[in-house]
């Protein structure tokens, strides 16, 4: 098991996300935990989001499906998801930022969203690094988006 080394954020994951959101002048109350497993896959994440407005499960699923950086799946096992990447991905890679496991999405008390997702090592590090480098070249999101177009065919919408 990972340790909660950071009293404010839990692990470096929430701290890193906090700093990313800061670049957009956004501030969220983030806290994360980590489970370290001996696997070639990156992270399996249980998430809980507390929203400031009501939302339905259908809307959460719709918004995940519409996000071009998010792949969705009905598969619940990491080996099936990453096997897809090895068989169909660019040199065996899944470049999507995350793979949301749709059957695990739940809404509690109309404002609490729960679910699981997988963060592929490749999408997490390679795509983020390319986007960050493009942002440094020209810090305009529309420019970054258009320069990422050649990679988009390797961003899966569904696995």
C-alpha positions as CSV (number, residue, x, y, z in Angstrom):
1,X,0.0,0.0,0.0
2,X,1.1,3.5,-0.7
3,X,1.5,6.0,2.2
4,X,-0.2,9.4,2.7
5,X,3.1,11.3,2.8
6,X,1.4,14.7,2.2
7,X,-0.9,15.8,5.0
8,X,-2.8,18.2,2.7
9,X,-3.1,16.0,-0.5
10,X,-2.4,12.5,0.6
11,X,-0.1,11.5,-2.3
12,X,1.7,13.4,-5.0
13,X,-1.1,12.6,-7.4
14,X,-3.5,15.1,-5.8
15,X,-0.8,17.6,-5.3
16,X,0.3,17.4,-9.0
17,X,-3.4,17.8,-10.1
18,X,-3.8,20.8,-7.7
19,X,-0.8,22.5,-9.4
20,X,-2.2,21.8,-12.9
21,X,-5.6,23.3,-12.0
22,X,-3.8,26.3,-10.5
23,X,-2.4,27.1,-14.0
24,X,-6.1,27.7,-14.9
25,X,-6.8,29.7,-11.8
26,X,-8.9,26.9,-10.4
27,X,-8.7,25.5,-6.9
28,X,-10.2,22.2,-5.8
29,X,-10.1,20.3,-2.5
30,X,-8.2,17.3,-3.7
31,X,-7.0,14.2,-1.7
32,X,-5.6,10.9,-3.1
33,X,-4.5,7.5,-2.0
34,X,-2.3,5.1,-3.9
35,X,-2.0,1.3,-4.1
36,X,1.3,0.1,-5.5
37,X,1.0,-3.1,-7.4
38,X,3.6,-5.1,-9.3
39,X,2.2,-4.6,-12.8
40,X,3.2,-3.0,-16.0
41,X,0.0,-1.0,-16.0
42,X,-0.1,2.5,-14.5
43,X,-2.9,3.2,-11.9
44,X,-6.2,1.8,-11.0
45,X,-8.1,4.7,-9.6
46,X,-11.2,4.8,-7.4
47,X,-12.5,8.3,-7.6
48,X,-15.1,10.4,-5.7
49,X,-16.1,13.8,-6.9
50,X,-18.3,16.1,-4.9
51,X,-20.0,18.6,-7.2
52,X,-21.7,21.9,-6.5
53,X,-24.8,21.1,-8.6
54,X,-27.0,18.0,-9.0
55,X,-26.1,15.5,-11.7
56,X,-27.4,12.2,-12.9
57,X,-25.5,9.0,-13.7
58,X,-26.7,9.4,-17.4
59,X,-25.1,12.9,-17.5
60,X,-21.8,11.7,-16.0
61,X,-21.6,8.9,-18.5
62,X,-22.5,11.2,-21.4
63,X,-19.8,13.7,-20.4
64,X,-17.2,11.0,-20.1
65,X,-18.1,9.7,-23.5
66,X,-17.9,13.2,-25.0
67,X,-14.4,13.9,-23.6
68,X,-11.9,13.2,-26.4
69,X,-9.1,12.4,-23.9
70,X,-11.2,9.8,-22.0
71,X,-11.8,6.2,-23.3
72,X,-14.8,4.4,-21.8
73,X,-15.2,0.7,-21.3
74,X,-17.6,-1.9,-19.9
75,X,-14.6,-4.1,-19.1
76,X,-13.8,-4.4,-15.4
77,X,-10.4,-6.1,-15.6
78,X,-7.1,-4.4,-16.2
79,X,-5.8,-7.3,-18.2
80,X,-8.7,-7.0,-20.8
81,X,-8.3,-3.3,-21.1
82,X,-4.5,-3.3,-21.6
83,X,-4.7,-6.4,-23.8
84,X,-6.8,-4.3,-26.1
85,X,-4.0,-1.7,-26.1
86,X,-1.4,-4.2,-26.9
87,X,-3.5,-5.6,-29.8
88,X,-4.8,-2.3,-31.3
89,X,-2.8,0.6,-29.9
90,X,0.0,2.5,-31.5
91,X,3.0,0.2,-30.8
92,X,0.8,-1.5,-28.2
93,X,0.0,1.7,-26.4
94,X,-3.2,3.3,-25.1
95,X,-2.6,7.1,-25.4
96,X,-5.9,8.1,-23.8
97,X,-5.5,9.9,-20.5
98,X,-7.8,7.5,-18.7
99,X,-10.2,4.6,-19.3
100,X,-13.4,5.1,-17.3
101,X,-15.1,1.8,-16.3
102,X,-18.8,2.7,-17.1
103,X,-20.5,0.0,-15.0
104,X,-18.8,1.4,-11.9
105,X,-20.1,5.0,-12.3
106,X,-22.6,5.9,-9.5
107,X,-24.1,9.1,-8.2
108,X,-25.0,9.4,-4.6
109,X,-27.0,12.2,-3.0
110,X,-27.4,13.8,-6.4
111,X,-23.9,15.5,-6.1
112,X,-21.4,12.8,-5.3
113,X,-19.9,10.9,-8.3
114,X,-18.1,7.6,-7.7
115,X,-16.4,5.2,-10.0
116,X,-13.2,3.4,-11.2
117,X,-10.8,4.2,-14.0
118,X,-7.5,3.0,-15.3
119,X,-4.7,5.4,-16.2
120,X,-2.5,3.9,-18.9
121,X,1.2,4.6,-18.4
122,X,1.5,5.7,-22.0
123,X,-1.4,8.1,-22.0
124,X,-0.5,9.5,-18.6
125,X,3.1,10.3,-19.5
126,X,3.6,10.5,-23.2
127,X,0.5,12.5,-24.2
128,X,0.8,14.8,-21.2
129,X,4.5,15.4,-22.0
130,X,3.7,16.2,-25.6
131,X,0.8,18.6,-24.6
132,X,3.0,20.3,-22.0
133,X,5.8,20.8,-24.5
134,X,3.3,22.3,-27.0
135,X,2.0,24.5,-24.3
136,X,5.5,25.8,-23.6
137,X,6.0,26.6,-27.3
138,X,2.7,28.5,-27.6
139,X,0.6,28.8,-24.4
140,X,-2.7,28.9,-26.2
141,X,-5.0,25.9,-25.7
142,X,-6.5,26.1,-29.3
143,X,-3.0,25.9,-30.7
144,X,-2.1,22.9,-28.5
145,X,-5.4,21.2,-29.5
146,X,-4.7,21.7,-33.2
147,X,-1.1,20.5,-32.9
148,X,-2.3,17.3,-31.1
149,X,-4.6,16.4,-34.1
150,X,-2.1,13.9,-35.7
151,X,-2.2,11.9,-32.4
152,X,-6.0,11.9,-32.0
153,X,-6.5,8.8,-34.1
154,X,-4.7,6.9,-31.3
155,X,-6.9,8.2,-28.6
156,X,-9.6,5.6,-28.1
157,X,-13.1,6.6,-27.4
158,X,-14.1,3.0,-26.3
159,X,-12.2,0.0,-25.3
